[in-house]
Amino acid sequence: MENIFGSIEKLSIWGYFLRTIVIGVLVYFAAKFLPRRSGGQYSAFDFTFFWLIGGLIVTPLAVSKVPLSNMLTASVTVYLLHYIHSYLVVKSRRLAHILVGRPTILVENGNVHKDKMKKNLYNIEILLSQLRYMRVANPKQIAYAVLETNGQISVLKSSSAQPVTPSDLNIPISKTIMPVVLINDGDVIAENLHGIGWSLERLEEELTKKGVAHLRDIYLATIDEAGELYYSVK
């Protein structure tokens, strides 16, 4: 068999296929066990990790002389460094401030802090664009605007700019509960159906009232805390 893991002058199609499979499995498990964060929450160290991993995994495919075993060793090393970094940041607040940084208040009670804007190389145009994205007309409406360590802006509106809520008007409200899935791609979730005290016959009856002839025609059906039945046909 062709030397897939070692250095080779020229890879065959079969060799590229096997190396791609190995690399794909490596990337999958690396992504699976990374700290779970959304795209906008990645720190500078996260981006460094992604750049390094991206360059390492593509090298054995672009340059066949580079042994796959070397790439695997380097990738595992980088991954372990990332994991240790994430662990230390969670365990030590002091290290978190050093390695990740601290949030910075850019706007306080409608006043923009020019010195903090300058220190973080954050100009007015970027700030205003971020505020517009959050549907804030101007800094006057802001109690606090914080530049997070991931580069995003978090905004807390002032009391006068906050929308009125039911609690402000002393209106009683029911507890918010996640909708229960009753049908998923035509399949009835019997456990969830029994959990709300419904029978299959009642579900069919309720959907018939809404003009649905067959349950298999339903792509998704849910019920919320108010008993409102939602459905979407295929």
N, C-alpha and C positions, 0 to 999 in steps of 0.2 A: 504493500500500500504506500501511496505517496506520503512523504514526510510533511504532514500537515502542521505539526507543532514546531518543527525546527526550521532552519534557514534553507531555502531552496532557490535555485537560479530562476526558474520559471514555473509558475503554478498553472495546472490544467484547469479546465472548467470544473471538473470534479473537486479539485483542491480549493478553488474559490468557493464552491458550494459548501464544503465542509467547514471552512474557516468562517464563512458567513453565519452558518448555523451556530457554531460555538460562540461567536461574538454576540449574536442575537440573544442566546440564552444568558450570557453574562450580563448584557444590558438590562434584560428583563428582571433578573434577580437583584441587580444593583438598584433599579428603580423601585422594586417591590419593597425593599427593606430600607429605603431612604426615609428620613423624617418626613411625615406627611404635611406638606405645606402647599398652598395654592401658588399659582405662577407669580402673583404679585408680591408674595411674601418671602421670596428668596433673598438671602443675604449676599454680600460680596463673596464670602467664602463658598457659598453654594454655586455661584456663577463660575468661580475659579475651578471648582470641582467638575462642573459640566464641560468647561473648555478643555481641561486636561483629559478627562475621560473620552471626549469626542475625538481629540487628536490621537490618543493612544489606540483606540479601537479601530480607527480607519487605517492606521499605518500598515498592519500586516496584509491588508487587502490592496493597498496602493503600492507597497514595496514588498515583493515576495521574499526577499532576502532577510527581512526582519522576522525572527522566529516568533511564532504565536505564543510560545511559552514566556518569552520576555514581556510581551504585551500583557499577558494574564498576571504576571508577577507585579508589573508596574500598576495595573489597574486595581488589583487587590490592595496594594499599598496605599494608593490614593483614596480608595474607598474607606479603608481603616482610619486614615487621617481625618476624613470627613466625619466618620462616626464618632471618633474620639473628640473632635471639635464640638460636635452637637451635644455629646454627653457632658462635656465640661461646662458648656454654656448653660445647660439645664441645672447642673449641680451647684454652680458657683455664680452668684449674682455679680461679684466683682469681676470675674473673668468674662462674664457676659458683657459688661460695660466696656471692657478692654477689647474683646474680640469682635463684638457685634456693634457696639456703640450705644448711644443714648438717644431717645427721642428729643426733639428740639421744638420748643414753642415759638412759632413764627408770628402768630397773631394772637393778641390777648385783649379781650374786651374791645374789639374793633381797632386796636392799635397794632400796626405792623412793626415788628422789631427789625429795624434796618441792620443793626450790627449782627444779628443772628442770620439774617438773610445773606449778608455778605460773607460771613464765616462759612456758610454751607454752600456758597456759590449758587444761590437760588435767586433768580431775578423776578421782578414784579410780573412780567408777562407769563412766566410759568405758573406762578402762584394764582394769578387771576384765571388762567385757563383751567387749573385744577378746581378752583372754586365754582366756575361755571359748570364744570362737569358734575359737580355735586349740587347744582341748582341753587347756588348762593350768589346773589346779585353783586354784593360788595362786602368788604371786610367789616363794615358796620354791623352786619347781621351775625357776626361771629363772636362767641365767647372765647373759644380757643381753637386755633388751627395748629396741629402738631405735625412736624415732619418726622415720620417714623424711620426706623433704621433701614427699612427696605426701600426708602425713597418715596413712599406714598404719603399723601396728606390725609390726616384724619381731622374732621371738622365737628365741633360741638357748637351748635347754634345758640345764640342768646335766647333768653326766655321769651322776649317779645317776638322773635322770629320763629319760634317753635309752633307747629300746628297744634290745634286743639285736639285733645284726646278724650275718650269717654270718661276717664277718671277725673279729668278737669271739670267735667259737667256732672259728675256724680251719677253717671249712667251705669247701671249694673251690666257686666259683660260675663259671658261664659268662658271657661278655661279653653285655651287654644290647644287642640289635639291634632296630631298628624292624621290626615285622611287614611282610611283603611282601604287597601286594594282588594277588590272582590273578584275582578276578572282581569287576567293578564294574557293578552293575545289569544282570546277565545277560551282560555282555561279558567274554570272557576276555582278560586282559592277556598277550599272547603273549611280550612282551619279559621280563616278570617271571617267567613260567613257565619260560622257557628259562634265565633267570638262576639259578634254583635247581636246574637240571638235571632238571626234570620235563617229561614229554610230556603232550599233551592227553589221551591215553588213560589215563595214570596218574591225572591229576586226576579224570577221570570215574570211574575205578575207586574212588578214595578216597572220593568223594562218594556213590557208589552204596552203599558199605559203611555210610554214615551215613543211608541211606534217601532220598537225593535222586535223583529219576528223570531230571531234565533240568537242564542247566547254566543254561538261560534262567530257571529258577525261583529262581536264587540272586541275592539283592540285593548281598551282599558276602561275599567269601571271602578270608581271609588265612592266612598261615602264619608262625609265629614261629621264633626261633632254635633252639627245642627240637624243631622239626618238627611242632608241634601245629597241626592244620588247624582253623580257625574258619570257620563259615559262618552266614549269616542269610538266610532265604528272604524273598521279596517278600511 
